[in-house]
């Protein structure tokens, strides 16, 4: 497993290469990437792509066009036609509560408390599809990629999770609705109680030039590029729960601890 930045994680499971919410370029819109840009090797062999929602930092058309043409691209139900019209091949739809099988890998859609509109919660124009997370299962491991979400009641009903990919911030100096702060992400972990939690959605993007602004705004943004996963890890530790937090810098391999197989 490799954390490529923002919500993009490369996973090798059951003989397949899975990519979540691929963002593979130097930026998106007015946002610029901090840290390494994913390379061709990071997208080599990808055969399953899971898109959690339609926002441009998660469903990024230029990044999707970099992926192998044979990849299976799974989009929230209702957005398939729109994405095909954008020239993306291999598009399929999935909704919370639905399942798809990809060889020996099973993927279940999970609800998410987040705007499903392409242009955010206040727009009424453009494509819309329900935001979601994904539960990935093989015969011996279960990974929960939450996508962007706030806390929601159904978290308590999910089956035991081995690894949870948990968002702990975003790309700006503040968070809009439907996101987890480090403290709220720790509350999510306390509900899920995964064996391992990997903080994502941090340390990758900021508005161009903001980190160079002197004084308060620039200083805050510089801190927000590094501090959220540490605050999250501290908050998880304070709960006294069983979860091991693996803080991984964008571009690095996730050092998952070895654990006994799940019953």
N, C-alpha and C positions, 0 to 999 in steps of 0.2 A: 504494500500500500504506500502511495506517495501523495503528499499534500502539495498540489501544484499552485495553491493560492486561491483566495476568496472561497468559493464553495466547490472548487474543482478538485476532485480526488480520483486518482487512478487506482483501481483495485484489480487484482488478479484472483478470480474465484472460479472454482470448478472448471478450470481450463479455458476461461474466458477473460477478456480484458474489458472492464467496465469503467466508464468515465461519468462522473456526476457534474452537471451544470458546467460544461466546458467553457472556460474563459482563457484563451490561449495567446492573446495578443498583448501589445504594450499598453493598451488602454481601451476604454469604451466611452464614447461620447466625450464629456469634459473630464473624465477621470483618467488618471495616469497610474501605471503600475509601479510599485516599489518592490524590489527584490527581483529574482531571476525570471525571465520570460520562458515559459515552457518551450521545449525544443521538439524537433521532429520525432525524437525517440520517445517523448512522453505521449505521443498519439499513435505510435506504431502499434499495430495489432488490435486497436480498439474495435470491438465488435458489438458492444452494447452501450448506448448513451442514454442516461436518465435525466430528464429535464423536470425540475420541480415546479416551475412557474414561468410566466412569460416576460418578466422584467428583463431589461436589456443586459443586466450584469449576470444573468443566469441563462437566459436563452439568447445567446450572442451569435447572430447570423454569420459574421466573418469567421468565428471560431468553428462553427459547425461545418463550414465549407472547407476547412483544413483537414477534416477527419476522413478516414478511408471511406470510399464510396459504398462499400458493402456493409457499413455499420448499421445496426438496427437502432433507430432514434425514437425514443419513447417520450411522448409529449402528453401533458394533461388533456383528458378527453374534452373535445370541443375545439381544439386548436390545430388538429391535424391538417385540415384543408388549407388553412392559412399558411402553415409551414411548408406544405408541398408547393403552394403557389410561389413561395420564395426560392424554390429550386432545390430544396433539401430532399434527398432520396431516402427510402427505407423508413418512412415515418409511420409509426403506430401510435395508438392512443391508449391511455390507462387512466382510471379514476380511483379515488380512495375506495377501498373495499374490493377492488378487482385484482386479479392475479394474471401474470404471464409467466410462461416457462421458456427458458433459454438454455437448452441443453440440460445440464444437471443443476442449473441455477433457477430458483423461483423468486420472483419479485412481486411483492404485494404493495398496492398503493395505500398510503396512510394520509389521513386528513392533516391539514395545516391551518393555523390561524394567521392568514396572511392574504393580502390583496392578490387576486388572480388576474388583474387587468394589465395589459401590456404597458400602459402608461401610468400606472399607479392608482391609488385608491380614490382619487378625486375626478378622474377622467371618465367620460361616458362614451367616448369614441374609440374605435379600434377593437382588436380581438380581446376576448376574455375567456378564461377557462379556470376552473377551480385549482388553486394552489395545493400542493401535496408534498408529502415525503415518500420515501421508499424503504421497504423492509426487504433485504436481500438475504436469501437462505440457501445454504448447501446442506449436505448431510451432517456437517459437523460445526458450522459457524453461522451466526445470524448477525447481520450488520444493519443498523438503522441510520439512514441518511435523512435527517429531519427536513432538509430544505429550509427556507426561511419560514419561521413560525414564532408565535408567542406560545405561552403555555395554553393547553387545552385539555378538557376533561378526559378525552379518549386516550391520553398518554398512559393513564393508569391501567388501561385495558390491553395494552400491547403485551405480547409474549416476552419471555426473558431475552435480553439482548446481550450479545458478547461485546460488540463494539458499537458505540454511538458517535456519529459525526454531528457535533453540536455547534451551532452558530453562537458566537459570543460578542459580536459587534457588527459593524457594517463598513461603510466607506466614508462617512462624514463625521463632523464634530458632534452630531446628535443623531438619535434614532427615531424614525417614524413608527407608526403602529405596525404590529405584526412582526416584531423583532424581539430577540432575547438580549438583555444586558448580561454581563458576567454573573451577577447575583441571580437573575431569573433563569439563566442557563443552569446554574448550580441547583436551583429548585427543580428544574426538569430532570436533571440527573438523579436527584433524590427520589423522584417518582419512578424513573425508568430503572435505576440501579443496574446499569450495565457493568460488565467486568472492566471495560476500558472506555474512556471518553476521550475523543480527539477534538479539541476546539478548532473550528473553521470559521470562515467569514470574518477574517481579521487580517491586518498587516499587509494588505495587498494593494488597495486602491485609495486614492485621495484626489480631491479636486486639484487640477493642475495649478501649481504655484502656491497652494495653501500652506504647505509645510515650510515655505521660505518666508512667510509673513512674520515679521518680528512681533514680539509681545504675545499677549494672551491667545488669540485664535491660532496662530502658527504653533505655539508651544503645545496647546491642547491637541492639535492634530498630530504632532510628532509623538506625543505620549500615547495617543489612541492607536498608533500603528504598532505599538509594542506591548502595552500594558494589559489589554483585556484578557488574553489567555492566562496570564499570571494571576490576575484577580479572580478569574474563574477557578483556577486550580486551588487557590487558597480558600475560596468559598466552598468548593467541594470537600476539601479536607476538613473544614470546620463542621460539616454535617456528621462526620464520623462514619460515613457509609463505606461500602466495600469497593467503590469505584476507583480505579487507577487512572489518573489523568496523564495523557502523553501530549505535552506541548511540542509542536513540530513547526519549525519555521517554513514559510512558503518555499517550495522547491525541494524540500527534503523528504527522505524516506521516513515513514512513521515507524518508530521502534516499538512495535507491539510486543508486550511481554508474552512469554509462552504460558498458556493456560491449559488445563485438562479439557478434553473434548466435552462438548455439551451433551447431556443425556439425550 
